[in-house]
Amino acid sequence: MVDRVTRKRGRNIALIDQFLKRIGFSAAIGDNGRIAEMPEESVDVLIAYHSDYGNTKKMADAIAAGLMVANPAVLVKLQTAENTSLDDLLAADVIVFGTPVHMGSMAWQMKQLIDRAGKLWMEGGLEGKVGGVFASGGGFGGAGGGVETTMISLHSHFLEQGLITVGFPKSLPGYADGGLQWGPYGRSGNHEGMPGSISEGALAAARSYGAHLAEMAGKLID
């Protein structure tokens, strides 16, 4: 068991190492998982999510991990949608929303945050920020009922607010196991449609997406 875990960790580190080199970091990841080089400017990232059974939170944690590995200067604030204020949105350079799928749409807690943020649309307060989305869901069928419409709705909100949204390119590590063009997706339902656990593949995709967000933020934010 230990050997298998060690090999898996080694493969994950190698994949992330390759990705970091591709985006311009000359330093490789060592055995301690740290990077020697430090970017000059910090980036404030807000990950706001709702989680019914803990799966969406696991994905939020994985995205945060990918962000911080790709850019040690990233400062991540991770909290539930209900506890997210408009000031939190204004303070962030990068905003990431995550939700489970509820009957083909986002959780009402996330929709409530979006509705509260309507005031910021009037003021143009979020224009120019970078946005990303992720989701978990069960339902029947291979993709999970309504996950794409849910993620499109989140992207639509960000675009209306003037954010630059970031998708999930199929060339990134983990896409085949937990990727959609809109962002990472964790299948959380079993064959009976009941809640279950998301796969390690989906969490790896979420970490990969976090690293991609860090790359894009570095290119887009002054």
N, C-alpha and C positions, 0 to 999 in steps of 0.2 A: 504493500500500500504506500509506504513512504517513497519507494523508488518511483512508483507511478506518479505521485504528486510532484516529486522533484522534477521528473521529466516534463510533466505538463507545465510546470512553472517555467522551466527552461525554454520551452517552445513559445510560451506567451511573451517572455522577455525578449526572445529573438525577434518575434514579429514586431513588437513595439519598437525595438532597437532599429530594425530596418525602416520602419515608418518615420522615426525621428530623424534618421539620416536623410531620408527623402525630403523632409521639410526643412532641412538646413542645419540641424544640430550636428556638430562634428564629434561631440562626445558620445560614446556608447553608454548603455546602462550597465552598471556593474552588478555584482552579486547582491548588493544591498538595495538594488532597484532605484538608485539615485543617479542624477545627472550632474556632471562637474560644472558645466557652464550655466550661468544664470543670466536670463534676459534682463535688460536694463529697466523696463517699465512693467509695472504690475497691471493686471487686468482683473476687474471686479466682475464675478460671475454669480448670477442668481439662478438657482434651480428650484422652481416652485412646482409642487406636485400634490396629487391626492393618491392615497393608497388604501385599498379596501382590505387586502389580506397580506400586505407586506411586499408584494411582487413589484409594484411600481417604485416603492422605496428602494428595493435592491437595485433596480435599474438606475435610479437617481444616484445612488452611492457609486455605482460602476462608472457612470458618466463623469462624476466628480473626480474619481480616481484617474481616469484617462486624461482629463484636463490638467490635473496637477502633475502627472508624470511627463506629459508633453511640454509643459511650461511651469516650472517651479515657482514662478512669480505670480501665477494665478491665485486669486483669493476667492474661494468658493463659499457662498452662503446658501445653505441647503435647508429648505423649510417647506411646510405644508402650504397649500394655497390659501387656506383659511387664515393662516398667521402671516400672510404676505400683505404688506401695506403698499400704498402708492409710492411712498418714499423709497421703499425697497426697490421698486421698479425703476424709479428715477436714478437711483444711485448706481445701478448696474451698467456695465459696458456690454455684457452678454446676458440675455435672458433665455432660460430654457424651461419650457412647460412640459409636464408629464402627467398622464391620466390613464386610468383604466377605461375600458369601453363599457358604457352603460346603455344597453338597448340601442346600439348603433350610433351612439354619440358620446361626448365627453361627460365626466362626472359633474354633477351640479355644482360641486365646490369649485371646480376650475372655471365653469361658466360664470359663477358669481364673481370670481376675481376679474375675469374679462369684462364683465358688465361694470364693475367698479372702476376699471381702468378707462372707461369711456370718457371720463373727465380729462384724462391725459391726452386723448385723441383731439379733444377740442383745443388743447393748448399746444399740441405738437411735441409733447414732452419726451416721447420715446423715439422720435425720428433719428435715424442714423445708427441706432444700436444694432447688435447682431442677435438673431433669434434662432433657436433650435427646438425641436419637439421630439417626444418619444411616447410610447404607449404600451400598455399590457392589456390582454384580453383573452377571453375564452370563447364561448359560443360554439356552434357547430360549424364544420367546414375547416379546411386547412388554414385559411388566413385569419379566422376569428371574425365573428360577425361585426361589421361596421368599423373595423380598425382604420381602413384607409380614409373613409369619410371623416372619422374623428380627427385624424392627423391633418387632413386637408383643412378642416375647420380651424385648427390651431395655427397653421401656416397663414390662412386667410386673415385671421385676427392680426397677426404680426405684420402682414403686408399692409393692412388698413392703417395700422399705427405708424407705418413708415420704417419698420425694421428691415434689415437685410437678412433674409432667412437662409439657413444652411441645411441642405439635404444630406443624404447618405449615399455617396457614390459606390457603385458596385465593385470598384477596384480595391476598396478598403478591406482589411482583415475582418472577418466575422460577418460579412454581408450575407453569405449563403445561409448562415444559421439563424440570423436574427435581424436581417436588414430589409427595409423597404426604401424606395427612393426618397420618401418623406422623412425618414429617421429610423432609429432602432425600434423593434417591436418584440415583446416577450409574450409568447403563447403561454397562458396561465390556466387553461381549462383542460380537463381530461376528455375522454371520448363520450362521456355522459353529459358534458357541459358543466360539470361541477368544478369549483376552484381547485387548482393544483399549484405546483411550483414551476417557475420558469427554468429553462435549461441553462447550463453553463455556457452553451453557445450563444444564447441571447445576451448573457451578461458580458461575454467577450466582445460581442458586437457593440454593446453600450460603451464599453471602455474605448473601443476603437473610435466610436463616434465622438466621445469626449476629446480624444486626441485631435481628431479632425476639426472640431470646434476651436480648439486652441490654435491650430494652424491658421484657420480662416480669420479668426479674430486678430491674430498678429498681422495679417495682410490688410485687413479692412479698417482697423482702429488706428487713428493717428497717435 
